[in-house]
């Protein structure tokens, strides 16, 4: 735990300087308010109240802590350091605060700091904890800061949400994690925030806040072109016609580069505010760029006033410097392709990703200055991911591997999974630079955005055919009602149930529960046996199923579907009487039970996961090198579309041996005997001459049908939905 100790030292230095400067931030308390706030004039008292809530104001205080000191020079920062991260924390557990049930009046942080939680987590093999998002989010209307609809994605403050806990409770959590040999993570302020104090201070013409967002003041003669709003707090998206007219009048910029790429990135557009009274008493209306919805305005990273940069820099100082966060999530996808189209390189990936790459690089370097690591959370086309990763985040969430593995399970076809792995290899994205997850987001993205632009878009036919096959598989299983706008809204356990053809998830038999557990175990084994970071979520560990429709109020159908994937679960059996989380999320059905129950039950998902992680740690799979992904048609005498075989070179042993690990995953519902014949794997052929003379090889995960070797090659029997791991130990 050298890194944790070093971060603790840095935090102490930050705290001493903060106290000396008298600018230690205090956690704000949410004010109560009605459903419809009163109209607020820009009086000085209200403006001062807004500034107390603002991130830019807090960032200025944070910068004073480190400016002119030696703290920014304590650690190398230019080059990403994934190897150091893998040595410190190769396995992570992630928990969404809206979904974790806690005992009455016990905060999220205190629940996760409980010694029993860390005893179970350490036993399972967890070395890092990411509880996120935990910052205040939503919007500010008048004096009311309680409104939020996006479940934390729309951050508006550095302060922790009252549902998560206090800064002192977070420090208690980090100490408990360090004591158990683990570290803590968090998410930085994203490139698209909520409409909080910073947004409304900018809209009220507060000078220091101008330019933080991609926001333009609309001349009064153009107001008739804007959508009507009932209050100053309301915002409405511009229609396509209004947008076009405002461009023709040379008010709005030309279409952006992202608009001409044709990639299925997050929805973007322009929205109009209501009539807002400024500090000078003048009423104004603005249009601003938003990502996903008008509730999420986009920060202006390239503004010469650098307000957005200071907001994000302050978040780094607060998280890594004062709180000891070791692993910080970065989201820069809203910066993709913001430049107006019309240049000579509109369709260039390098051109489209330039601003996002710059932002990711600067944020990652600042985190490394203070001794931490960063991970990119965004789902991007693989060529853009390669650009952003060059000198930026230490690692990135492997959205491509996640959705491709889920597609393989749905369809019984690994062709897209293999294509994704090969495309990443061709782009120089090694698996050691990735965070491998079963399902990193609320839903499964059927747009397959990662394959756009890969290999000069040669994967387009495969992308279209696989998307159609995925839709057909979901429709056959009766899950088409959960599919909207190319997103399948379900939990990982729910997706496995769909792949198994199970329709009534509320009345699963013991045999059907076991089938879901097999599918989840197969996905977990596949991802855990990849070099790099492995991350498991609380909903995956508990086997949480989707909520029934209509249980929660939502402002849109998309929000309702997303909330259905976030049903509450109890990891530690500490909330037997709780039916909802503090955020109002109802308890959902847990197929696998609590963590203590699973660890004591041979054959449970948690029990199998523990065995998988033991093998991963024993052989140092996180540090391995992927040598080959065997091509289709070489997986047996006839080949099988549902089997993927990888060849990994393990780290050198103490005697200098470089052994190989064969990872064979059967994503189909057929029993298959996998054969690797001579000439089908260069690495296996090279090692064959020095293999010990044995006819039966040991599977590191299973003890069923033996893995055999003869003159024809290696033979690996695979049950439906099974991953087998075979060590080829050099005899030299």
Secondary structure as UniProt FT lines:
FT   HELIX           2..21
FT   HELIX           44..53
FT   HELIX           55..66
FT   TURN            67..68
FT   HELIX           71..73
FT   HELIX           82..88
FT   STRAND          91..95
FT   TURN            97..99
FT   TURN            104..105
FT   HELIX           108..112
FT   HELIX           115..124
FT   STRAND          128..131
FT   STRAND          135..137
FT   STRAND          139..141
FT   TURN            142..143
FT   STRAND          144..147
FT   TURN            151..152
FT   STRAND          155..160
FT   TURN            162..164
FT   HELIX           167..179
FT   TURN            180..181
FT   STRAND          183..187
FT   HELIX           197..203
FT   TURN            204..205
FT   HELIX           207..209
FT   TURN            210..211
FT   STRAND          215..217
FT   HELIX           220..225
FT   TURN            232..233
FT   STRAND          235..237
FT   HELIX           240..248
FT   TURN            249..250
FT   HELIX           257..261
FT   STRAND          268..273
FT   STRAND          276..277
FT   TURN            279..280
FT   STRAND          283..284
FT   STRAND          286..291
FT   TURN            294..295
FT   STRAND          297..299
FT   TURN            301..302
FT   TURN            304..305
FT   HELIX           307..316
FT   HELIX           317..322
FT   STRAND          327..330
FT   HELIX           333..335
FT   TURN            336..337
FT   TURN            344..347
FT   HELIX           349..352
FT   HELIX           354..369
FT   TURN            370..371
FT   STRAND          373..376
FT   HELIX           382..389
FT   STRAND          395..397
FT   HELIX           399..411
FT   HELIX           415..426
FT   TURN            427..428
FT   HELIX           431..433
FT   STRAND          434..437
FT   STRAND          444..445
FT   TURN            446..447
FT   HELIX           449..451
FT   TURN            452..453
FT   HELIX           454..457
FT   TURN            458..459
FT   HELIX           460..476
FT   TURN            477..478
FT   HELIX           480..482
FT   STRAND          483..484
FT   TURN            485..486
FT   STRAND          487..488
FT   HELIX           492..499
FT   TURN            500..501
FT   HELIX           505..507
FT   HELIX           510..528
FT   STRAND          533..537
FT   HELIX           538..542
FT   TURN            549..550
FT   HELIX           557..564
FT   STRAND          568..569
FT   TURN            576..577
FT   TURN            582..583
FT   STRAND          586..587
FT   HELIX           595..599
FT   TURN            602..603
FT   HELIX           605..619
FT   HELIX           621..623
FT   STRAND          625..629
FT   TURN            632..633
FT   TURN            641..642
FT   STRAND          643..649
FT   TURN            654..655
FT   STRAND          660..666
FT   STRAND          672..677
FT   TURN            678..679
FT   HELIX           682..688
FT   TURN            689..690
FT   STRAND          696..697
FT   STRAND          707..710
FT   TURN            711..712
FT   STRAND          713..718
FT   TURN            720..721
FT   STRAND          722..728
//
